Amino acid sequence: MTTPAITFSLPNTVPYLGGCVTEPAFFALDYLVNYRSDMRVGERQLPQVKVLETLQSVLAEPEAYGVSRADAEAARQRFLTQAGQILTAEGGQAAWLEREFT
């Protein structure tokens, strides 16, 4: 198996900081939209960037990051699959994250 051209990590769960969260799905959505991680995009190392925001930028101009459109789409799909599972576990819908890319 080859290493993807775009790598990032996502949490296994949403860490609640305490207090009353009456809408865990919306809290989880906000957390995932703003989640920061070290990323590698092509040859670039990007420390502690917002994953979703960076993927949006890469999808808009993959050649500027030295990756292909297919690499960018594959990273988008990995994000949607992994983050969608986390969001669904909190009562949300993966489609909410998909809308962030339109």
All heavy atoms as an XYZ file, in Angstrom:
791
protein
N       0.846     -1.193      0.000
C       0.000      0.000      0.000
C       0.883      1.244      0.000
O       1.829      1.349      0.770
C      -0.905     -0.027      1.231
C      -1.877      1.088      1.292
S      -2.981      0.800      2.716
C      -3.992      2.195      2.562
N       0.563      2.183     -0.867
C       1.347      3.404     -0.951
C       0.767      4.474     -0.026
O      -0.424      4.474      0.283
C       1.366      3.942     -2.397
O       0.030      4.218     -2.790
C       1.991      2.935     -3.335
N       1.632      5.383      0.382
C       1.197      6.483      1.230
C       0.442      7.499      0.376
O       0.918      7.869     -0.702
C       2.413      7.174      1.883
O       3.135      6.194      2.627
C       1.991      8.302      2.798
N      -0.721      7.956      0.833
C      -1.460      8.960      0.063
C      -0.651     10.251     -0.088
O       0.202     10.559      0.756
C      -2.709      9.210      0.914
C      -2.771      8.105      1.896
C      -1.395      7.572      2.054
N      -0.918     10.994     -1.145
C      -0.229     12.268     -1.383
C      -0.635     13.320     -0.354
O       0.089     14.283     -0.136
C      -0.528     12.767     -2.790
N      -1.785     13.127      0.269
C      -2.289     14.066      1.281
C      -2.601     13.253      2.533
O      -3.401     12.323      2.484
C      -3.551     14.803      0.789
C      -3.239     15.574     -0.494
C      -4.082     15.730      1.878
C      -4.460     16.144     -1.193
N      -1.957     13.610      3.630
C      -2.201     12.895      4.877
C      -2.604     13.871      5.975
O      -2.200     15.037      5.976
C      -0.958     12.100      5.339
O       0.113     13.007      5.564
C      -0.559     11.053      4.316
N      -3.398     13.364      6.900
C      -3.854     14.121      8.065
C      -4.405     13.113      9.058
O      -4.645     11.967      8.714
C      -4.944     15.141      7.692
C      -6.087     14.546      6.922
C      -7.176     13.976      7.572
C      -6.078     14.538      5.532
C      -8.227     13.421      6.852
C      -7.119     13.979      4.807
C      -8.204     13.411      5.477
N      -4.595     13.557     10.278
C      -5.212     12.679     11.265
C      -6.532     13.286     11.705
O      -6.740     14.497     11.608
C      -4.296     12.493     12.472
O      -4.153     13.713     13.161
N      -7.418     12.421     12.171
C      -8.683     12.856     12.754
C      -8.841     12.143     14.091
O      -8.312     11.051     14.279
C      -9.858     12.514     11.837
C     -10.008     13.382     10.600
C     -11.097     12.830      9.693
C     -10.337     14.808     10.978
N      -9.571     12.742     14.997
C      -9.754     12.097     16.297
C     -10.681     10.882     16.157
O     -11.401     10.745     15.177
C     -10.417     13.189     17.134
C     -11.196     13.984     16.131
C     -10.336     13.986     14.887
N     -10.655     10.016     17.147
C     -11.589      8.885     17.168
C     -12.947      9.292     17.715
O     -13.961      8.711     17.374
C     -11.026      7.739     18.007
C      -9.808      7.131     17.358
O      -9.733      7.024     16.142
N      -8.838      6.753     18.161
N     -12.938     10.283     18.587
C     -14.160     10.788     19.201
C     -14.063     12.293     19.343
O     -12.997     12.875     19.180
C     -14.383     10.181     20.607
O     -13.275     10.546     21.433
C     -14.521      8.681     20.559
N     -15.179     12.904     19.669
C     -15.218     14.346     19.922
C     -14.994     14.559     21.419
O     -15.759     14.046     22.229
C     -16.570     14.947     19.491
C     -16.646     16.416     19.857
C     -16.777     14.757     18.003
N     -13.959     15.286     21.790
C     -13.706     15.502     23.211
C     -14.568     16.645     23.761
O     -14.420     17.789     23.361
C     -12.223     15.880     23.248
C     -11.973     16.523     21.926
C     -12.902     15.839     20.953
N     -15.462     16.304     24.628
C     -16.290     17.322     25.255
C     -15.507     17.937     26.404
O     -14.916     17.222     27.205
C     -17.613     16.731     25.752
C     -18.478     16.289     24.611
C     -18.596     14.941     24.272
C     -19.158     17.220     23.832
C     -19.367     14.544     23.206
C     -19.928     16.831     22.757
C     -20.026     15.489     22.460
O     -20.789     15.106     21.389
N     -15.511     19.239     26.475
C     -14.719     19.943     27.476
C     -15.463     20.139     28.782
O     -14.993     20.841     29.663
C     -14.266     21.300     26.909
C     -13.484     21.201     25.596
C     -13.191     22.577     25.045
C     -12.204     20.405     25.793
N     -16.597     19.528     28.905
C     -17.383     19.683     30.121
C     -18.560     20.603     29.881
O     -18.697     21.223     28.826
N     -19.422     20.697     30.862
C     -20.605     21.528     30.713
C     -21.707     20.746     30.040
O     -21.572     19.577     29.708
N     -22.794     21.410     29.830
C     -23.967     20.777     29.252
C     -23.967     20.990     27.742
O     -23.940     22.113     27.258
C     -25.236     21.387     29.856
S     -26.740     20.704     29.157
N     -23.975     19.903     27.021
C     -24.065     19.967     25.564
C     -25.412     19.371     25.188
O     -25.604     18.168     25.206
C     -22.915     19.199     24.889
C     -23.070     19.248     23.377
C     -21.580     19.776     25.298
N     -26.362     20.250     24.904
C     -27.702     19.769     24.590
C     -27.832     19.297     23.149
O     -28.747     18.561     22.827
C     -28.755     20.857     24.867
O     -28.448     22.001     24.074
C     -28.771     21.225     26.342
N     -26.937     19.743     22.298
C     -26.976     19.348     20.893
C     -25.615     18.759     20.512
O     -24.804     19.421     19.863
C     -27.288     20.557     20.009
C     -28.637     21.174     20.242
C     -29.791     20.287     19.790
O     -29.571     19.358     18.986
O     -30.908     20.514     20.258
N     -25.322     17.525     20.919
C     -23.990     16.971     20.648
C     -23.653     16.874     19.163
O     -22.494     17.008     18.789
C     -24.028     15.589     21.302
C     -25.462     15.282     21.501
C     -26.177     16.593     21.617
N     -24.640     16.680     18.319
C     -24.360     16.587     16.880
C     -23.825     17.916     16.348
O     -22.864     17.924     15.572
C     -25.616     16.177     16.124
N     -24.393     19.020     16.755
C     -23.937     20.327     16.265
C     -22.593     20.700     16.877
O     -21.748     21.313     16.220
C     -24.989     21.398     16.516
C     -26.260     21.138     15.759
C     -27.453     20.995     16.425
C     -26.258     20.981     14.381
C     -28.630     20.723     15.734
C     -27.416     20.712     13.677
C     -28.611     20.579     14.358
N     -22.371     20.307     18.132
C     -21.068     20.508     18.754
C     -20.014     19.728     17.977
O     -18.939     20.245     17.669
C     -21.099     20.053     20.227
C     -19.786     20.231     20.933
C     -19.481     21.422     21.564
C     -18.851     19.201     20.948
C     -18.270     21.586     22.214
C     -17.629     19.366     21.587
C     -17.344     20.560     22.223
N     -20.330     18.473     17.648
C     -19.401     17.630     16.901
C     -19.125     18.205     15.513
O     -17.982     18.205     15.050
C     -19.953     16.211     16.789
N     -20.148     18.708     14.841
C     -19.966     19.315     13.524
C     -19.008     20.493     13.613
O     -18.054     20.591     12.841
C     -21.302     19.766     12.935
C     -21.222     20.505     11.597
C     -20.644     19.612     10.503
C     -22.596     21.024     11.207
N     -19.226     21.369     14.564
C     -18.350     22.530     14.745
C     -16.922     22.082     15.046
O     -15.960     22.629     14.500
C     -18.883     23.425     15.861
C     -18.032     24.666     16.045
O     -18.000     25.503     15.116
O     -17.380     24.785     17.107
N     -16.798     21.090     15.902
C     -15.478     20.573     16.256
C     -14.753     20.049     15.014
O     -13.581     20.357     14.784
C     -15.609     19.475     17.311
C     -14.289     18.878     17.705
C     -13.437     19.536     18.586
C     -13.875     17.658     17.182
C     -12.209     18.991     18.935
C     -12.651     17.108     17.528
C     -11.828     17.785     18.409
O     -10.610     17.246     18.744
N     -15.439     19.265     14.197
C     -14.819     18.679     13.015
C     -14.515     19.721     11.936
O     -13.491     19.636     11.262
C     -15.699     17.567     12.458
C     -15.809     16.340     13.364
C     -16.950     15.442     12.916
C     -14.494     15.580     13.412
N     -15.375     20.693     11.776
C     -15.133     21.760     10.795
C     -13.887     22.559     11.168
O     -13.133     22.992     10.305
C     -16.370     22.682     10.670
C     -16.029     23.980      9.953
C     -17.493     21.941      9.945
N     -13.654     22.729     12.450
C     -12.524     23.533     12.924
C     -11.347     22.702     13.412
O     -10.384     23.257     13.946
C     -13.002     24.466     14.039
C     -13.946     25.499     13.508
O     -13.577     26.347     12.704
N     -15.206     25.418     13.905
N     -11.388     21.388     13.227
C     -10.352     20.498     13.724
C      -9.004     20.806     13.075
O      -8.917     20.991     11.864
C     -10.735     19.032     13.458
C      -9.702     18.065     13.958
C      -9.579     17.805     15.313
C      -8.836     17.434     13.083
C      -8.616     16.919     15.781
C      -7.881     16.554     13.537
C      -7.770     16.307     14.887
O      -6.810     15.444     15.347
N      -7.972     20.853     13.898
C      -6.609     21.127     13.424
C      -5.745     19.877     13.543
O      -5.862     19.131     14.496
C      -5.973     22.253     14.226
C      -6.618     23.594     13.961
C      -5.946     24.696     14.782
N      -6.471     25.985     14.410
C      -6.009     26.747     13.425
N      -4.986     26.357     12.719
N      -6.575     27.899     13.148
N      -4.887     19.707     12.561
C      -3.956     18.588     12.541
C      -2.750     18.976     11.701
O      -2.828     19.866     10.855
C      -4.629     17.358     11.925
O      -3.704     16.306     11.738
N      -1.647     18.285     11.929
C      -0.532     18.397     10.997
C      -0.966     17.702      9.716
O      -1.608     16.651      9.763
C       0.711     17.703     11.546
C       1.292     18.406     12.764
O       0.993     19.603     12.977
O       2.047     17.753     13.506
N      -0.641     18.298      8.589
C      -0.977     17.707      7.299
C       0.268     17.666      6.424
O       1.162     18.500      6.578
C      -2.053     18.518      6.561
C      -3.422     18.436      7.160
S      -4.676     19.347      6.191
C      -4.881     18.287      4.760
N       0.284     16.711      5.532
C       1.271     16.688      4.466
C       0.474     16.728      3.173
O      -0.425     15.918      2.955
C       2.129     15.433      4.510
C       3.233     15.449      3.434
C       4.087     14.214      3.461
N       3.318     12.985      3.329
C       2.843     12.512      2.170
N       3.018     13.172      1.045
N       2.160     11.373      2.146
N       0.797     17.690      2.333
C       0.144     17.835      1.032
C       1.261     17.842     -0.004
O       2.012     18.809     -0.113
C      -0.699     19.123      0.946
C      -1.342     19.242     -0.424
C      -1.743     19.173      2.045
N       1.384     16.741     -0.721
C       2.513     16.601     -1.633
C       3.799     16.597     -0.824
O       3.953     15.802      0.099
N       4.667     17.518     -1.109
C       5.934     17.628     -0.387
C       5.854     18.626      0.774
O       6.805     18.762      1.528
C       7.050     18.053     -1.351
C       7.305     17.055     -2.467
C       7.742     15.700     -1.944
O       8.570     15.644     -1.013
O       7.235     14.682     -2.462
N       4.755     19.325      0.892
C       4.614     20.353      1.942
C       4.174     19.753      3.271
O       3.232     18.976      3.324
C       3.561     21.388      1.551
C       3.909     22.236      0.385
C       2.822     23.275      0.204
N       2.963     23.983     -1.043
C       2.207     24.986     -1.405
N       1.215     25.392     -0.623
N       2.400     25.593     -2.547
N       4.836     20.168      4.322
C       4.412     19.840      5.681
C       3.678     21.063      6.213
O       4.226     22.169      6.221
C       5.632     19.533      6.565
C       6.421     18.327      6.116
C       5.633     17.031      6.259
O       4.797     16.879      7.131
N       5.911     16.081      5.383
N       2.447     20.892      6.640
C       1.624     21.994      7.126
C       1.279     21.720      8.595
O       0.444     20.871      8.887
C       0.353     22.124      6.288
C       0.557     22.245      4.778
C      -0.775     22.158      4.052
C       1.283     23.528      4.447
N       1.917     22.443      9.530
C       1.671     22.164     10.945
C       0.372     22.791     11.453
O       0.095     23.956     11.188
C       2.888     22.763     11.652
C       3.373     23.833     10.730
C       2.996     23.393      9.337
N      -0.411     21.981     12.130
C      -1.609     22.414     12.848
C      -2.510     23.357     12.042
O      -2.825     24.470     12.466
C      -1.219     23.043     14.186
C      -0.654     22.036     15.172
C      -1.660     20.929     15.459
O      -2.749     21.199     15.944
N      -1.318     19.688     15.166
N      -2.938     22.888     10.895
C      -3.866     23.642     10.055
C      -5.265     23.064     10.219
O      -5.441     21.923     10.638
C      -3.452     23.603      8.564
C      -2.133     24.329      8.358
C      -3.373     22.171      8.049
N      -6.279     23.852      9.868
C      -7.644     23.344      9.856
C      -7.758     22.386      8.673
O      -7.560     22.780      7.523
C      -8.656     24.482      9.713
C      -8.788     25.321     10.954
C      -9.883     26.363     10.785
C     -10.042     27.178     12.039
N     -11.111     28.190     11.893
N      -8.062     21.138      8.963
C      -8.061     20.099      7.942
C      -9.083     20.401      6.852
O      -8.755     20.403      5.659
C      -8.309     18.707      8.564
C      -8.451     17.646      7.485
C      -7.182     18.344      9.524
N     -10.317     20.673      7.232
C     -11.362     20.905      6.231
C     -11.028     22.128      5.368
O     -11.110     22.070      4.143
C     -12.725     21.086      6.901
C     -13.893     21.165      5.916
C     -15.091     20.412      6.466
C     -14.275     22.593      5.631
N     -10.617     23.208      5.986
C     -10.283     24.437      5.251
C      -9.124     24.191      4.285
O      -9.141     24.664      3.142
C      -9.919     25.520      6.265
C      -9.651     26.872      5.690
C      -9.383     27.861      6.818
O     -10.351     28.322      7.438
O      -8.195     28.147      7.073
N      -8.127     23.449      4.730
C      -6.985     23.155      3.864
C      -7.407     22.262      2.700
O      -6.994     22.495      1.558
C      -5.854     22.509      4.676
O      -5.496     23.393      5.745
C      -4.631     22.246      3.806
N      -8.245     21.275      2.974
C      -8.740     20.427      1.881
C      -9.532     21.246      0.870
O      -9.425     21.011     -0.343
C      -9.586     19.284      2.434
C      -8.822     18.183      3.165
C      -9.790     17.188      3.784
C      -7.842     17.482      2.235
N     -10.315     22.197      1.333
C     -11.060     23.060      0.413
C     -10.093     23.815     -0.501
O     -10.324     23.917     -1.711
C     -11.925     24.055      1.193
C     -13.104     23.426      1.880
C     -13.792     24.373      2.856
O     -13.155     25.218      3.481
N     -15.100     24.219      2.989
N      -9.012     24.336      0.066
C      -8.014     25.070     -0.725
C      -7.317     24.157     -1.727
O      -7.095     24.537     -2.877
C      -6.970     25.710      0.193
O      -7.553     26.688      0.994
N      -6.964     22.967     -1.289
C      -6.292     22.016     -2.176
C      -7.226     21.606     -3.309
O      -6.812     21.527     -4.471
C      -5.798     20.783     -1.391
C      -5.247     19.721     -2.337
C      -4.732     21.190     -0.377
N      -8.492     21.372     -3.002
C      -9.454     21.009     -4.048
C      -9.633     22.137     -5.062
O      -9.836     21.879     -6.250
C     -10.797     20.643     -3.430
C     -10.858     19.257     -2.802
C     -12.027     19.158     -1.831
C     -10.959     18.188     -3.880
N      -9.555     23.375     -4.613
C      -9.725     24.514     -5.513
C      -8.548     24.646     -6.476
O      -8.738     25.026     -7.634
C      -9.898     25.796     -4.704
N      -7.336     24.320     -6.011
C      -6.138     24.457     -6.836
C      -5.128     23.362     -6.518
O      -4.074     23.647     -5.939
C      -5.475     25.809     -6.615
C      -6.225     27.005     -7.147
C      -5.395     28.259     -7.014
O      -4.634     28.534     -7.973
O      -5.489     28.911     -5.979
N      -5.408     22.133     -6.864
C      -4.484     21.054     -6.510
C      -3.080     21.250     -7.079
O      -2.091     20.924     -6.411
C      -5.151     19.796     -7.058
C      -6.243     20.252     -7.952
C      -6.570     21.651     -7.583
N      -2.989     21.794     -8.283
C      -1.673     21.980     -8.900
C      -0.801     22.954     -8.109
O       0.420     22.824     -8.081
C      -1.812     22.438    -10.360
C      -2.501     23.772    -10.560
C      -4.026     23.745    -10.460
O      -4.634     22.671    -10.450
O      -4.605     24.836    -10.376
N      -1.393     23.903     -7.430
C      -0.635     24.848     -6.605
C       0.016     24.146     -5.409
O       0.987     24.649     -4.849
C      -1.533     25.982     -6.117
N      -0.524     23.010     -5.038
C       0.019     22.233     -3.917
C       0.870     21.057     -4.392
O       1.356     20.275     -3.587
C      -1.124     21.712     -3.039
C      -1.788     22.792     -2.242
C      -2.841     23.536     -2.771
C      -1.374     23.091     -0.947
C      -3.461     24.538     -2.035
C      -1.984     24.089     -0.204
C      -3.021     24.802     -0.755
O      -3.632     25.800     -0.026
N       0.987     20.904     -5.704
C       1.801     19.831     -6.252
C       1.163     18.457     -6.169
O       1.862     17.445     -6.103
N      -0.173     18.425     -6.170
C      -0.895     17.157     -6.145
C      -1.895     17.136     -7.294
O      -2.215     18.173     -7.871
C      -1.615     16.914     -4.793
C      -0.595     16.828     -3.652
C      -2.648     17.974     -4.504
N      -2.400     15.971     -7.587
C      -3.368     15.852     -8.670
C      -4.788     16.070     -8.149
O      -5.045     15.989     -6.944
C      -3.268     14.461     -9.312
O      -3.735     13.478     -8.400
N      -5.697     16.287     -9.054
C      -7.128     16.389     -8.714
C      -7.583     15.088     -8.047
O      -8.311     15.103     -7.074
C      -7.942     16.681     -9.975
C      -9.435     16.495     -9.849
C     -10.220     17.545     -9.133
N      -9.896     18.889     -9.515
C     -10.123     19.940     -8.722
N     -10.682     19.784     -7.548
N      -9.815     21.140     -9.102
N      -7.114     13.951     -8.558
C      -7.487     12.649     -7.978
C      -6.982     12.527     -6.539
O      -7.689     11.998     -5.675
C      -6.943     11.513     -8.835
N      -5.776     13.015     -6.266
C      -5.244     12.993     -4.897
C      -6.115     13.839     -3.965
O      -6.422     13.439     -2.847
C      -3.809     13.536     -4.842
C      -2.797     12.638     -5.515
O      -3.018     11.404     -5.569
O      -1.770     13.176     -5.990
N      -6.503     15.011     -4.447
C      -7.338     15.913     -3.645
C      -8.708     15.293     -3.380
O      -9.224     15.353     -2.259
C      -7.479     17.263     -4.346
N      -9.296     14.688     -4.394
C     -10.603     14.046     -4.227
C     -10.515     12.852     -3.277
O     -11.433     12.628     -2.474
C     -11.168     13.609     -5.584
C     -11.594     14.758     -6.476
C     -12.803     15.529     -5.946
O     -13.562     14.995     -5.116
O     -12.991     16.675     -6.380
N      -9.432     12.098     -3.360
C      -9.252     10.950     -2.460
C      -9.136     11.426     -1.010
O      -9.708     10.808     -0.099
C      -8.024     10.145     -2.864
N      -8.419     12.518     -0.779
C      -8.287     13.063      0.575
C      -9.634     13.575      1.079
O      -9.983     13.378      2.247
C      -7.249     14.183      0.593
N     -10.382     14.217      0.214
C     -11.728     14.692      0.574
C     -12.596     13.511      1.000
O     -13.278     13.558      2.023
C     -12.366     15.409     -0.611
C     -13.808     15.807     -0.415
C     -14.395     16.323     -1.757
N     -15.793     16.597     -1.652
C     -16.778     15.683     -1.783
N     -16.482     14.419     -2.022
N     -18.035     16.024     -1.683
N     -12.541     12.434      0.235
C     -13.356     11.270      0.547
C     -12.934     10.621      1.856
O     -13.777     10.193      2.645
C     -13.309     10.247     -0.595
C     -14.321      9.144     -0.427
C     -15.751      9.681     -0.274
O     -16.216     10.487     -1.075
N     -16.440      9.249      0.770
N     -11.622     10.547      2.109
C     -11.143     10.001      3.392
C     -11.647     10.844      4.553
O     -12.094     10.321      5.573
C      -9.607      9.947      3.426
C      -9.025      8.708      2.812
C      -7.561      8.497      3.149
N      -6.724      9.681      3.172
C      -6.170     10.244      2.109
N      -6.375      9.749      0.906
N      -5.409     11.301      2.242
N     -11.584     12.170      4.398
C     -12.081     13.063      5.445
C     -13.570     12.825      5.679
O     -14.007     12.689      6.813
C     -11.833     14.527      5.067
C     -12.405     15.496      6.059
C     -11.698     15.832      7.196
C     -13.653     16.063      5.859
C     -12.239     16.720      8.132
C     -14.195     16.943      6.771
C     -13.478     17.276      7.908
N     -14.337     12.789      4.592
C     -15.787     12.608      4.731
C     -16.131     11.258      5.360
O     -17.054     11.174      6.178
C     -16.473     12.750      3.371
C     -16.523     14.169      2.815
C     -17.082     14.160      1.391
C     -17.340     15.085      3.710
N     -15.408     10.234      5.010
C     -15.674      8.912      5.582
C     -15.356      8.893      7.071
O     -16.194      8.509      7.890
C     -14.858      7.829      4.847
O     -15.269      7.812      3.478
C     -15.067      6.463      5.470
N     -14.152      9.326      7.426
C     -13.728      9.276      8.828
C     -14.509     10.257      9.695
O     -15.035      9.889     10.749
C     -12.228      9.561      8.933
C     -11.376      8.494      8.296
C      -9.911      8.892      8.217
O      -9.516      9.968      8.644
N      -9.098      8.019      7.656
N     -14.576     11.506      9.283
C     -15.283     12.517     10.071
C     -16.780     12.240     10.071
O     -17.457     12.492     11.071
C     -14.990     13.915      9.527
N     -17.306     11.714      8.967
C     -18.727     11.379      8.902
C     -19.106     10.307      9.905
O     -20.173     10.369     10.517
N     -18.224      9.336     10.108
C     -18.479      8.297     11.109
C     -18.515      8.897     12.514
O     -19.362      8.529     13.327
C     -17.413      7.209     11.018
C     -17.520      6.368      9.774
C     -16.345      5.435      9.574
O     -15.367      5.453     10.310
N     -16.436      4.608      8.546
N     -17.607      9.809     12.780
C     -17.574     10.474     14.089
C     -18.852     11.281     14.287
O     -19.489     11.210     15.336
C     -16.328     11.385     14.203
C     -15.049     10.542     14.145
C     -16.376     12.221     15.464
C     -13.801     11.363     13.896
N     -19.227     12.043     13.278
C     -20.424     12.877     13.361
C     -21.683     12.035     13.522
O     -22.553     12.352     14.342
C     -20.523     13.775     12.126
C     -21.637     14.799     12.105
C     -21.583     15.718     13.320
C     -21.574     15.618     10.823
N     -21.773     10.954     12.784
C     -22.932     10.072     12.881
C     -23.044      9.464     14.283
O     -24.150      9.349     14.826
C     -22.844      8.963     11.814
O     -22.803      9.582     10.520
C     -24.038      8.031     11.873
N     -21.921      9.122     14.875
C     -21.924      8.559     16.229
C     -22.473      9.561     17.254
O     -22.987      9.168     18.297
C     -20.514      8.130     16.626
N     -22.402     10.842     16.929
C     -22.903     11.890     17.826
C     -24.326     12.307     17.471
O     -24.840     13.295     17.987
C     -21.970     13.105     17.792
C     -20.573     12.828     18.292
C     -20.517     12.424     19.759
O     -21.422     12.816     20.528
O     -19.571     11.721     20.139
N     -24.954     11.603     16.532
C     -26.335     11.895     16.159
C     -26.475     12.828     14.971
O     -27.575     13.252     14.630
N     -25.365     13.139     14.335
C     -25.400     14.025     13.167
C     -25.484     13.238     11.865
O     -25.726     12.034     11.870
N     -25.253     13.945     10.772
C     -25.321     13.342      9.438
C     -24.065     13.684      8.659
O     -23.640     14.844      8.638
C     -26.528     13.873      8.680
C     -27.854     13.573      9.333
C     -29.001     14.223      8.579
O     -28.895     14.513      7.387
N     -30.093     14.452      9.272
N     -23.506     12.693      8.006
C     -22.311     12.904      7.192
C     -22.570     13.943      6.093
O     -21.668     14.674      5.691
C     -21.842     11.590      6.588
N     -23.810     14.035      5.636
C     -24.163     15.008      4.586
C     -23.871     16.439      5.025
O     -23.609     17.299      4.183
C     -25.629     14.863      4.212
N     -23.921     16.699      6.325
C     -23.610     18.048      6.812
C     -22.180     18.422      6.448
O     -21.909     19.558      6.070
C     -23.792     18.148      8.316
C     -25.177     17.922      8.829
C     -26.332     17.849      8.104
C     -25.552     17.724     10.180
N     -27.402     17.627      8.934
C     -26.947     17.539     10.221
C     -24.839     17.673     11.378
C     -27.652     17.328     11.404
C     -25.530     17.448     12.559
C     -26.925     17.287     12.559
N     -21.259     17.469      6.548
C     -19.876     17.740      6.200
C     -19.704     17.863      4.696
O     -18.919     18.679      4.222
C     -18.958     16.630      6.743
C     -18.740     16.654      8.245
C     -18.061     15.369      8.693
C     -17.924     17.856      8.646
N     -20.436     17.046      3.946
C     -20.352     17.134      2.478
C     -20.711     18.528      1.988
O     -20.121     19.029      1.029
C     -21.273     16.090      1.836
C     -20.755     14.686      1.984
C     -21.627     13.680      1.273
O     -21.968     13.918      0.094
O     -21.960     12.652      1.898
N     -21.683     19.146      2.638
C     -22.108     20.507      2.242
C     -20.977     21.524      2.402
O     -20.977     22.543      1.720
C     -23.316     20.946      3.043
C     -24.576     20.274      2.597
C     -25.807     20.864      3.272
N     -26.794     19.818      3.362
C     -27.354     19.362      4.462
N     -27.062     19.902      5.627
N     -28.217     18.391      4.435
N     -20.058     21.250      3.307
C     -18.938     22.171      3.512
C     -18.028     22.243      2.282
O     -17.270     23.180      2.135
C     -18.121     21.757      4.738
C     -18.868     21.816      6.041
C     -19.251     23.224      6.468
O     -18.483     24.173      6.184
O     -20.329     23.384      7.087
N     -18.130     21.270      1.411
C     -17.286     21.232      0.222
C     -17.998     21.761     -1.022
O     -17.447     21.734     -2.111
C     -16.799     19.793     -0.051
C     -15.750     19.345      0.921
C     -16.067     18.506      1.973
C     -14.434     19.756      0.787
C     -15.119     18.082      2.868
C     -13.469     19.344      1.675
C     -13.802     18.508      2.726
N     -19.245     22.231     -0.867
C     -19.965     22.752     -2.037
C     -20.033     24.258     -2.004
O     -19.817     24.872     -1.018
C     -21.391     22.180     -2.104
O     -22.086     22.489     -0.909
C     -21.356     20.693     -2.320
